[in-house]
Amino acid sequence: MLANRMKAELKMLVNEPPEGVCISTTDSIQTLSAEMCGPEGTAYAGGVFRLSISVPDRYPLVPPDVKFETPVFHPNIEQGGRICVDLLKAKPHGSWTPLANIRSLMMTIRCLLSEPNAKDPLNQAALLERSPQQFDATASQWTKQHAMQSCMCADGGGGGGGGGAAGGEDASTSANIGQGEVRGKRGLLTDGEGGAKRAKVSGDDGSGSA
């Protein structure tokens, strides 16, 4: 059940990529990583933020464990990378259901960068700084200090660098995932062993948005 679900989700991430997010696989379909480009018009614009995604055995009955590996100054992201968002918690304490997926979760987390929730803070220091000008100045400083790196997304979505060739292909591309194969347009999803093999899932035309 888990293997079939993950193959379907990885195929979705290629064919309907969330804007400004790249997903990399490893030799395990339960361990993924992501690069998220900071949204334009925010203190995170120009930054590329790395996240780890751990998919539990009971998925999709319970949500994956997602955290930021790149330091982020944000009231809903603690310094260890834990994220406070309802979709990362199962009911009745949160809003996760088996109908949700990794794609929708990545979109929700990226929206959180645009719209911090001051009523549900994890990082008290960030909340205290939140006279808008001082908060933005500090968040922008953190972005420049920790998140200025090349983005593997073909369309950086405001991120640090340009993408590789695979993200710009119009023709279908394919990649092995576990024992299966997925084909999709605008993106390449493969193992995460570096270089050209990094996954490139881009939101080049915004079609992956909700």
MIDREN-873204 format. One line per field, with one value per atom (N, C-alpha, C): atom name; z, y, x. Coordinates in Angstrom, 2 decimals. Each point is the difference from the previous one (the first is absolute). Example, Ala and Ser with C-alpha at 12.3 -4.5 7.8 and 13.67 -1.06 7.14 Angstrom:
BEGIN
drenpa: c(N_CA_C_N_CA_C)
pz: c(7.80_0.00_0.00_-0.72_0.06_0.73)
py: c(-5.69_1.19_1.20_1.05_1.19_1.09)
px: c(13.19_-0.89_0.90_-0.35_0.82_-0.77)
This chain:
BEGIN
drenpa: c(N_CA_C_N_CA_C_N_CA_C_N_CA_C_N_CA_C_N_CA_C_N_CA_C_N_CA_C_N_CA_C_N_CA_C_N_CA_C_N_CA_C_N_CA_C_N_CA_C_N_CA_C_N_CA_C_N_CA_C_N_CA_C_N_CA_C_N_CA_C_N_CA_C_N_CA_C_N_CA_C_N_CA_C_N_CA_C_N_CA_C_N_CA_C_N_CA_C_N_CA_C_N_CA_C_N_CA_C_N_CA_C_N_CA_C_N_CA_C_N_CA_C_N_CA_C_N_CA_C_N_CA_C_N_CA_C_N_CA_C_N_CA_C_N_CA_C_N_CA_C_N_CA_C_N_CA_C_N_CA_C_N_CA_C_N_CA_C_N_CA_C_N_CA_C_N_CA_C_N_CA_C_N_CA_C_N_CA_C_N_CA_C_N_CA_C_N_CA_C_N_CA_C_N_CA_C_N_CA_C_N_CA_C_N_CA_C_N_CA_C_N_CA_C_N_CA_C_N_CA_C_N_CA_C_N_CA_C_N_CA_C_N_CA_C_N_CA_C_N_CA_C_N_CA_C_N_CA_C_N_CA_C_N_CA_C_N_CA_C_N_CA_C_N_CA_C_N_CA_C_N_CA_C_N_CA_C_N_CA_C_N_CA_C_N_CA_C_N_CA_C_N_CA_C_N_CA_C_N_CA_C_N_CA_C_N_CA_C_N_CA_C_N_CA_C_N_CA_C_N_CA_C_N_CA_C_N_CA_C_N_CA_C_N_CA_C_N_CA_C_N_CA_C_N_CA_C_N_CA_C_N_CA_C_N_CA_C_N_CA_C_N_CA_C_N_CA_C_N_CA_C_N_CA_C_N_CA_C_N_CA_C_N_CA_C_N_CA_C_N_CA_C_N_CA_C_N_CA_C_N_CA_C_N_CA_C_N_CA_C_N_CA_C_N_CA_C_N_CA_C_N_CA_C_N_CA_C_N_CA_C_N_CA_C_N_CA_C_N_CA_C_N_CA_C_N_CA_C_N_CA_C_N_CA_C_N_CA_C_N_CA_C_N_CA_C_N_CA_C_N_CA_C_N_CA_C_N_CA_C_N_CA_C_N_CA_C_N_CA_C_N_CA_C_N_CA_C_N_CA_C_N_CA_C_N_CA_C_N_CA_C_N_CA_C_N_CA_C_N_CA_C_N_CA_C_N_CA_C_N_CA_C_N_CA_C_N_CA_C_N_CA_C_N_CA_C_N_CA_C_N_CA_C_N_CA_C_N_CA_C_N_CA_C_N_CA_C_N_CA_C_N_CA_C_N_CA_C_N_CA_C_N_CA_C_N_CA_C_N_CA_C_N_CA_C_N_CA_C_N_CA_C_N_CA_C_N_CA_C_N_CA_C_N_CA_C_N_CA_C_N_CA_C_N_CA_C_N_CA_C_N_CA_C_N_CA_C_N_CA_C_N_CA_C_N_CA_C_N_CA_C_N_CA_C_N_CA_C_N_CA_C_N_CA_C_N_CA_C_N_CA_C_N_CA_C_N_CA_C_N_CA_C_N_CA_C_N_CA_C_N_CA_C_N_CA_C_N_CA_C_N_CA_C_N_CA_C_N_CA_C_N_CA_C_N_CA_C_N_CA_C_N_CA_C)
pz: c(0.00_0.00_0.00_0.89_0.09_-1.30_-0.56_-1.22_-1.14_-0.16_-1.07_0.20_1.23_0.29_-0.33_0.39_-0.22_-1.48_-0.74_-1.45_-0.65_0.44_-0.55_0.37_1.23_0.42_-0.72_-0.18_-0.69_-1.46_-0.60_-1.37_-0.03_1.01_0.08_0.14_0.78_0.21_-1.29_-0.92_-1.30_-0.93_-0.07_-0.95_0.47_1.32_0.56_1.13_-0.32_1.06_0.75_1.30_0.76_-0.39_-0.12_-0.47_0.96_-0.59_0.80_0.92_-0.28_0.86_-0.85_0.43_-0.63_0.98_-0.47_0.85_-0.47_0.93_-0.30_0.73_-0.69_0.63_0.44_0.79_0.38_-0.39_0.56_-0.30_0.73_0.84_0.71_-0.38_-0.35_-0.34_1.22_1.19_1.23_0.49_-0.73_0.37_-1.20_0.12_-1.08_0.54_-0.91_0.37_-0.97_0.42_-0.83_0.06_-1.06_-0.04_-0.28_0.82_-0.12_-0.22_-1.10_-0.31_0.75_0.65_0.75_-0.89_0.42_-0.83_-0.24_-1.21_-0.32_0.89_0.29_0.80_1.49_0.41_1.43_0.40_1.29_0.50_-0.39_-0.54_-0.37_-1.50_-0.75_-1.44_-0.28_-1.00_-0.33_0.74_1.01_0.76_-0.50_0.26_-0.31_1.29_0.43_1.32_-0.17_0.66_-0.10_1.12_-0.36_0.95_-0.11_1.11_-0.01_0.18_-0.70_0.04_0.32_1.13_0.41_0.00_-0.81_-0.16_0.90_0.95_0.95_-0.64_0.66_-0.52_-0.10_0.87_0.01_-0.96_-0.76_-0.99_-1.04_-0.40_0.25_1.18_0.86_1.15_0.96_0.02_0.80_-0.93_0.34_-0.90_0.02_-1.02_0.04_1.01_0.36_0.87_-0.90_0.05_-0.85_0.88_-0.28_0.73_-0.90_0.33_-0.72_0.47_-0.95_0.31_-0.08_-0.80_-0.08_1.11_0.76_1.03_-0.61_0.65_-0.48_1.20_-0.15_1.03_-0.28_0.76_-0.29_1.29_0.31_1.27_0.08_-1.14_0.00_-0.33_0.02_-0.25_1.10_0.79_1.10_-0.53_0.83_-0.46_-0.37_0.52_-0.41_-1.28_-0.58_-1.28_0.08_1.21_0.11_-0.44_-0.69_-0.61_0.71_0.34_0.63_-1.06_-0.53_-0.98_0.18_-0.08_0.29_-0.87_-1.25_-0.92_0.36_0.89_0.46_1.24_0.40_1.16_-0.40_0.44_-0.32_0.85_-0.47_0.79_1.26_1.12_0.16_0.31_0.10_0.39_-1.19_-1.20_-1.21_-1.11_-1.23_-1.14_-1.00_0.32_-0.96_-0.14_-1.24_-0.31_-1.11_-0.23_-1.09_-1.38_-0.12_-1.28_-0.29_1.02_-0.20_-0.56_-0.47_-0.59_0.15_-0.44_0.14_-0.82_-1.17_-0.84_0.73_0.54_0.70_1.25_0.64_1.19_-0.34_-1.11_-0.42_-0.34_-0.64_-0.32_1.26_1.00_1.26_0.73_0.03_0.69_-0.71_-1.33_-0.72_0.24_0.09_0.34_1.39_0.90_1.35_0.00_-0.96_-0.11_-0.40_-0.78_-0.43_1.07_0.78_0.97_1.35_0.78_1.33_0.89_0.85_0.93_1.39_0.34_1.29_1.18_-0.24_1.09_0.43_-0.77_0.31_-0.13_0.84_-0.19_0.61_-0.67_0.58_0.43_-0.82_0.25_0.65_1.31_0.73_-0.37_-0.26_-0.37_-1.28_-0.97_-1.25_0.23_0.87_0.27_0.67_0.93_0.70_-0.95_-1.03_-0.95_-1.00_0.14_-1.10_-0.04_0.29_-0.59_-1.43_-0.98_-1.35_-0.54_0.18_-0.58_0.63_1.32_0.66_-0.27_-0.02_-0.32_-1.39_-0.99_-1.37_-0.13_0.71_-0.08_0.54_1.12_0.61_-0.87_-0.48_-0.85_-1.29_-0.57_-1.21_0.26_1.17_0.36_0.13_0.64_0.12_-1.38_-0.87_-1.34_-0.73_0.08_-0.67_0.62_1.30_0.70_-0.22_-0.05_0.01_-1.29_-0.82_-1.08_-1.39_-0.15_-1.32_-0.69_-0.75_-0.68_-1.29_-0.87_-1.28_0.21_-0.77_0.08_-1.13_0.32_-1.01_-0.84_0.41_-0.79_-1.30_-1.08_-1.28_0.05_0.63_0.25_1.48_0.36_1.39_0.84_-0.60_0.78_0.95_-0.42_0.87_0.75_-0.30_0.73_-0.52_0.56_-0.21_-1.39_-0.65_-1.24_-1.08_-1.16_-1.11_0.14_-0.82_0.07_-1.06_0.06_-0.98_-1.23_-0.93_-1.27_0.11_0.92_0.04_0.26_0.87_0.34_-1.17_-1.04_-1.11_-1.16_0.11_-1.11_-0.15_-1.25_-0.26_-0.19_-0.51_-0.23_1.33_-0.04_1.22_0.40_1.31_0.53_0.92_0.21_0.84_1.01_1.09_1.05_0.75_0.46_0.78_1.43_0.57_1.40_0.60_0.88_0.52_-1.16_-0.15_-1.08_-1.15_0.13_-1.02_-0.81_-0.91_-0.82_-0.12_0.06_-0.22_-1.15_-0.73_-1.09_0.22_-0.28_0.18_-0.80_-0.03_-0.71_0.98_-0.48_0.72_1.19_0.31_1.18_-0.09_0.77_0.07_1.45_0.36_1.39_0.01_0.65_0.06_1.38_0.11_1.29_0.29_1.27_0.41_0.16_-0.92_0.18_-0.64_-0.17_-0.38_-1.49_-0.35_-1.39_-0.79_-1.20_-0.90_0.51_0.97_0.52_1.04_0.39_0.95_-0.62_0.81_-0.52_-0.33_-1.08_-0.37_-0.24_0.92_-0.12_0.09_-1.07_-0.02_-0.22_0.40_-0.25_-1.07_-1.20_-0.99_-0.52_-0.02_-0.50_1.04_1.26_1.08_-0.01_-0.94_-0.12_1.20_0.82_1.16_1.17_-0.10_1.12_0.16_1.24_0.26_-0.60)
py: c(-1.21_1.21_1.26_0.03_1.18_0.20_-1.09_0.12_0.54_-0.51_0.47_1.46_0.35_1.39_0.94_-0.37_0.87_0.11_-1.09_0.09_0.96_-0.06_0.90_1.45_0.22_1.37_0.55_-0.82_0.45_0.34_-0.78_0.31_1.32_0.25_1.27_1.17_-0.18_1.07_0.37_-0.96_0.29_0.68_-0.53_0.49_1.25_0.15_1.18_0.57_0.52_0.43_1.21_0.05_1.22_1.10_1.21_1.10_0.28_0.13_0.39_-1.08_-1.27_-1.09_-1.10_-0.50_-1.13_-1.16_-1.20_-1.18_-0.93_-0.51_-0.99_-1.29_-1.12_-1.30_-0.55_-1.04_-0.73_-1.46_-0.90_-1.42_-0.55_0.81_-0.40_0.93_-0.55_0.84_0.68_-0.36_0.61_1.14_0.28_1.10_0.91_1.22_0.98_1.27_0.84_1.34_0.99_1.24_1.02_1.27_0.76_1.36_0.92_1.01_0.93_1.40_0.61_1.35_1.00_0.96_1.00_0.79_0.20_0.72_1.44_0.48_1.40_0.92_1.16_0.98_-0.28_-0.96_-0.31_0.15_-0.07_0.07_-1.24_-1.02_-1.24_-0.07_1.02_0.03_-0.06_-0.78_-0.17_-1.14_-0.55_-1.10_-1.35_-1.02_-1.38_-0.79_-0.56_-0.64_-1.51_-0.73_-1.46_-0.59_-1.01_-0.69_-1.50_-0.70_-1.46_-0.51_-1.10_-0.59_-1.48_-0.42_-1.40_-0.56_-1.02_-0.57_-1.23_0.04_-1.12_-1.22_-1.14_-1.24_0.09_0.79_0.09_1.06_0.64_0.98_-0.67_0.63_1.37_0.17_-1.02_0.16_1.05_0.14_1.04_0.84_1.25_0.87_-0.32_0.44_-0.15_0.95_-0.27_0.89_0.91_1.29_0.97_1.06_0.34_1.09_0.74_1.25_0.79_-0.37_-0.25_-0.21_1.33_0.92_1.34_0.87_0.71_0.89_1.06_0.21_0.97_0.83_1.32_0.87_0.20_-0.71_-0.04_-0.43_0.63_-0.32_-1.40_-0.66_-1.34_-1.09_0.37_-0.96_0.16_-1.05_0.11_-0.12_0.34_0.01_-1.38_-1.06_-1.35_-0.44_0.86_-0.31_-0.52_-0.29_-0.49_1.07_-0.44_0.92_-0.13_1.13_-0.01_0.33_-1.03_0.17_-1.16_0.29_-1.02_-1.24_0.18_-1.13_-1.02_0.37_-0.95_-0.78_0.20_-0.71_-0.72_-1.24_-0.77_0.47_-0.25_0.31_-0.86_0.48_1.24_1.23_-0.14_1.13_0.86_-0.55_0.74_-0.27_0.30_-0.13_-1.06_-0.77_-1.03_-1.10_-0.39_-1.17_-0.78_-1.26_-0.76_0.60_0.97_0.66_1.04_0.43_0.94_-0.75_0.74_-0.63_0.92_-0.49_0.77_1.28_-0.06_1.20_1.11_-0.34_1.01_0.49_-0.89_0.39_1.01_-0.23_0.94_1.37_0.00_1.26_0.75_-0.74_0.62_0.61_-0.72_0.51_1.22_0.00_1.18_1.21_-0.24_1.09_0.55_-0.87_0.44_1.01_-0.12_0.98_1.37_-0.02_1.26_0.59_-0.87_0.45_-0.67_0.51_-0.57_0.11_-0.99_-0.02_0.41_1.27_0.52_-0.56_-0.62_-0.54_-1.39_-0.62_-1.36_-0.10_0.75_0.09_-1.16_-0.41_-0.91_0.77_0.95_0.77_1.32_0.05_1.19_1.22_-0.23_1.12_0.66_-0.84_0.56_0.77_-0.51_0.68_1.36_0.05_1.24_1.04_-0.45_0.92_0.55_-0.43_0.21_1.36_1.05_1.26_-0.19_0.19_-0.50_0.36_1.21_0.41_-0.75_-0.13_-0.67_-1.50_-0.57_-1.42_-0.29_0.81_-0.22_0.16_0.99_0.22_-1.20_-0.56_-1.14_-1.26_-0.22_-1.17_0.08_1.21_0.18_-0.24_0.42_-0.23_-1.49_-0.74_-1.45_-0.65_0.46_-0.56_0.18_1.19_0.26_-0.80_-0.21_-0.71_-1.50_-0.57_-1.46_-0.60_0.77_-0.62_0.47_0.69_0.45_-1.09_-0.86_-1.10_-0.27_-0.75_-0.30_-0.86_0.30_-0.78_-1.02_-1.23_-1.05_0.11_0.84_0.18_0.71_-0.43_0.66_1.43_0.23_1.36_0.23_0.87_0.17_0.54_0.59_0.54_1.06_0.73_1.01_-0.51_-1.23_-0.60_0.43_-0.61_0.45_-0.17_-1.14_-0.20_-0.58_-0.16_-0.59_-1.50_-0.62_-1.44_-0.69_-1.33_-0.79_-0.23_-0.76_-0.17_-0.77_-0.96_-0.86_0.77_1.03_0.75_0.77_0.26_0.78_-0.84_-1.30_-0.85_0.02_0.08_-0.09_-1.44_-0.80_-1.40_-0.73_-1.16_-0.80_-0.52_-0.07_-0.58_-1.14_-0.92_-1.15_-0.22_-0.67_-0.30_-1.22_-0.80_-1.17_0.40_-0.50_0.22_-1.36_-0.45_-1.35_-0.98_-0.84_-0.96_0.50_1.22_0.49_1.13_0.55_1.10_1.01_1.28_1.03_0.86_0.54_0.92_1.26_1.15_1.24_1.10_1.15_1.17_1.05_0.82_1.16_-0.38_-1.28_-0.32_-1.38_-0.21_-1.30_-0.38_-1.17_-0.46_-1.29_-0.01_-1.20_-0.13_-0.84_-0.13_1.27_0.21_1.25_-0.10_-0.66_-0.22_1.08_1.19_1.15_0.25_1.20_0.36_-0.07_-0.57_-0.06_-0.93_-0.80_-0.94_0.60_1.27_0.63_0.18_-0.15_0.20_1.45_0.26_1.36_0.04_0.60_0.13_1.47_0.61_1.45_0.43_1.22_0.59_1.06_-0.39_0.99_0.81_-0.55_0.78_0.22_-0.38_0.19_-0.98_-0.99_-0.92_-0.91_-0.11_-0.87_0.65_1.27_0.68_-0.44_0.13_-0.40_0.99)
px: c(0.83_-0.83_0.87_1.00_0.86_0.78_0.56_0.79_-0.84_-1.21_-0.88_-0.39_-0.28_-0.37_1.17_1.20_1.15_0.33_-0.13_0.24_-0.98_-1.26_-1.01_0.31_0.45_0.30_1.23_1.02_1.19_-0.31_-0.88_-0.43_-0.75_-0.84_-0.73_0.97_1.06_0.96_0.73_0.11_0.61_-1.01_-1.21_-0.99_-0.73_-0.15_-0.68_0.85_1.17_0.93_-0.51_0.23_-0.31_0.97_-0.50_0.82_1.16_1.20_1.16_0.54_-0.31_0.45_0.64_1.14_0.68_0.04_-0.27_0.04_1.12_0.78_1.03_-0.31_0.16_-0.19_1.35_-0.06_1.21_-0.21_0.78_-0.21_-1.21_-0.63_-1.22_-1.13_-1.16_-1.14_-0.59_0.48_-0.49_0.88_1.07_0.89_0.18_-0.50_0.08_0.63_0.44_0.45_-0.62_-0.08_-0.61_0.82_-0.06_0.53_-1.17_-0.16_-1.13_0.55_-0.40_0.43_-0.88_0.63_-0.74_-0.95_-1.24_-0.98_0.42_-0.27_0.27_-0.83_0.55_-0.72_0.04_0.83_0.14_1.47_0.25_1.38_0.81_-0.67_0.66_0.32_-0.40_0.24_1.51_0.37_1.40_0.66_-0.67_0.57_-0.48_0.80_-0.36_0.10_-1.11_-0.09_-0.14_0.87_-0.01_-0.87_-0.80_-0.85_0.22_-0.16_0.02_-1.42_-0.31_-1.34_0.15_-0.55_0.06_-1.43_-0.21_-1.34_-0.14_-0.93_-0.13_-0.67_0.15_-0.59_-1.52_-0.62_-1.47_-0.55_0.87_-0.43_-0.91_-1.11_-0.43_-0.97_-0.11_-0.88_0.55_1.30_0.64_0.88_0.25_0.77_1.48_0.72_1.46_0.62_1.22_0.76_0.82_-0.27_0.69_0.64_1.25_0.63_0.98_0.23_0.98_1.40_0.89_1.41_0.76_-0.50_0.58_-0.58_0.81_-0.55_-0.91_-1.16_-0.99_-0.47_-0.02_-0.53_-1.48_-0.85_-1.44_-0.72_-1.13_-0.66_-0.57_-0.20_-0.58_1.02_1.28_1.07_1.04_0.17_0.96_1.42_0.97_1.39_0.50_-0.61_0.35_-0.66_-0.86_-0.63_-1.42_-0.50_-1.38_-0.98_-1.06_-0.96_-1.34_-0.60_-1.31_-1.05_-0.64_-1.07_-0.97_-1.29_-1.02_0.13_0.42_0.04_1.08_0.90_1.02_-0.45_-1.25_-0.54_-1.28_-0.13_-1.20_-1.17_-1.21_-1.19_0.02_-0.56_-0.77_0.84_1.32_0.84_0.39_-0.12_0.36_-0.99_0.42_-0.92_0.43_1.06_0.44_-1.04_-0.27_-0.82_0.71_-0.38_0.62_-0.22_-0.91_-0.22_1.09_0.71_1.11_1.19_1.00_1.18_1.21_1.14_1.24_-0.05_-0.61_-0.11_-0.77_-1.17_-0.81_0.72_0.76_0.74_1.10_0.71_1.05_-0.61_-1.15_-0.67_-0.40_-0.48_-0.42_1.20_1.11_1.19_0.55_-0.01_0.49_-0.91_-1.30_-0.93_0.29_0.45_0.32_1.14_0.92_1.07_-0.56_-1.07_-0.62_-0.90_-0.63_-1.00_0.24_0.96_0.24_-1.23_-0.18_-1.13_0.47_-0.22_0.49_-0.77_-1.16_-0.81_0.46_0.87_0.42_1.52_0.73_1.46_0.76_1.06_0.98_1.24_0.38_1.20_-0.37_0.07_-0.42_0.85_1.29_0.86_-0.50_-0.39_-0.51_-1.28_-0.86_-1.26_0.26_0.95_0.29_0.58_0.67_0.62_-1.01_-1.25_-0.89_-0.69_0.73_-0.37_0.46_-0.90_0.28_1.37_0.46_1.27_1.17_0.00_1.11_-0.03_-1.22_-0.12_0.53_-0.43_0.44_1.51_0.56_1.44_0.77_-0.48_0.69_-0.17_-1.23_-0.24_0.81_0.09_0.79_1.48_0.47_1.40_0.29_-0.91_0.16_0.00_-0.89_-0.08_1.33_0.55_1.28_1.14_-0.08_1.07_-0.04_-1.21_-0.13_-0.55_-0.71_-0.78_0.37_1.12_0.39_0.82_-0.68_0.64_-0.75_0.59_-0.63_-1.23_-1.04_-1.24_-0.02_-0.37_-0.08_-1.26_-0.95_-1.22_0.34_-0.63_0.23_-0.47_-1.16_-0.47_0.20_0.93_0.35_-1.13_-1.05_-1.09_0.48_1.06_0.58_1.20_0.45_1.09_1.35_1.05_1.35_0.54_-0.13_0.72_-0.86_0.59_-0.72_-0.04_-0.83_-0.15_0.82_-0.01_0.71_-0.84_0.56_-0.66_-1.28_-0.08_-1.17_-1.26_0.07_-1.20_-0.56_0.82_-0.48_-0.48_0.02_-0.41_-1.50_-0.47_-1.43_-0.44_0.92_-0.35_-0.09_-0.67_-0.11_1.37_0.20_1.22_-0.38_0.93_-0.32_1.08_-0.37_0.97_-0.46_0.95_-0.33_-0.29_-1.07_-0.33_-0.30_0.88_-0.15_0.08_-1.01_-0.06_-0.86_-0.54_-0.92_0.61_-0.78_0.46_-1.12_0.35_-1.00_0.44_-0.97_0.29_-0.80_0.62_-0.72_0.63_-0.65_0.49_0.50_0.95_0.51_0.86_0.15_0.79_0.61_1.04_0.65_0.15_-0.46_0.07_0.80_1.17_0.81_0.60_1.02_0.66_0.80_0.32_0.63_1.50_0.68_1.42_0.85_-0.57_0.81_0.05_0.51_0.19_-1.28_0.09_-1.15_-1.07_0.32_-0.99_-0.91_0.25_-0.89_-1.37_-1.03_-1.35_-0.22_-0.69_-0.35_-1.50_-0.73_-1.44_-0.30_-0.45_-0.13_-1.43_-0.30_-1.30_0.13_0.47_0.36_-1.15_-1.19_-1.13_-1.07_0.32_-0.95_-1.14_0.05_-1.13_-0.13_1.05_-0.10_-0.68_-0.38_-0.63_-1.44_-0.50_-1.37_-0.95)
